[in-house]
Amino acid sequence: MLHQEPEAVHIGQARPVAASPSLRELFDRAVQEYRTSCFWNCRPSYSDAGLDVVVSRLRKHGDLKAWNLADQIDGERRHAA
């Protein structure tokens, strides 16, 4: 009988986000519009952890419009939950 190794689990592996078209649109818009100012050294994925990164970096490195977009994303996440 062969011993099978369990599938590799990456540290911090994120679980997928519930399907929400408006949340996905906000995520895509944030990453596209603020790629150079907020996400220059990372590539957030559409997951709970990725949304945390997007919201955090929009607030830390973005302008007032970015802050408002982060609030919209947070609101959609609460609504979808």
C-alpha positions, 0 to 999 in steps of 0.5 A: 500500500502506497503512502499518500501525502496530504495535499499541500496547504499554503499558510494563509490559504484563503477561502473563497468569497461568496458569489456577489456580482457587485462585490466582485465588481468593486474588487476588480475596480479597486485593483484596476484603478489603484494598481500602481498606487496601492497594489504595486508589489502584490496581486490580491486574489478574490478571497476573504484574505484578498479583500482584507488586503484590498481594503487595508491598502486602499486605506493606507496608500489611497486617496479619499476616493480609495477610502470611500471604495474601501468602505463600499467593499466593507459594506458589500461584504457585510451585506453578503454575509 
